[in-house]
Amino acid sequence: MNEVTEALLARVHAARAGLAAAVAADDAYAVAVAQDELDDAVRLARRHGLDVEATEADEG
């Protein structure tokens, strides 16, 4: 796995964690911001050919 791939996967993972924390905190604004970050991270990962759904299932 190269550095770009690792960085993209780390960003997706962090974005998912951020979204979960925002949902747990019941903070609507933080949820919206975290969702935007997750959407952007997933879009970039897919653009680089990464299957982030499979990665998510492997992490869970």
N, C-alpha and C positions, 0 to 999 in steps of 0.2 A: 504494500500500500504506500503510495507516495504522499508527500507532505500536503499537497493540495487536497487530496481525498480525505486525509485525516482531519484537516482543518474544516472541511465542509461537513463531515460527519459530526465533528465536535460541535459545530455551530448548530446543526439540527438538534442534537441531543440537548444542548444548553437552552435552545429556544423551547423545546418541549418541556423542560424542567421549569423554565420561567413561566410558561403558560399554566402549568399545573399549580405553581405557587400563586399566581394571580387569581386563578379560579378558587383555590382554597381560601385565599384572603377575601374573596367576594368583592373584589375591586374591579368594577366595570371598565374603568379607564385602563388599568393595568392589563386587563384581559385583552382589550382591543389592541394595545401596543404590542403585547406578547404574541397575539395571533398574527399581526402584521409581520413581526420578526420571523415567526415560524414559516409563514407563507413565503417570505423572501428566501429564507434559508433552504427550504424544500425546492423552490424554483431553481435556485443556483445549483443545488446538488443534482437535480434531474438534468439540467443543462449539461452537466459534466458526466452524464451517463450513470449516475448512482441510483440504486433502487432503495430509496429511504424507507419505504414501507417494509421491505424485507429486513432492513437494519433494525427498525423499530420492533419487529416481532422477535428478532434475535435477542434484543436487549431485555425484553419483558420477561 
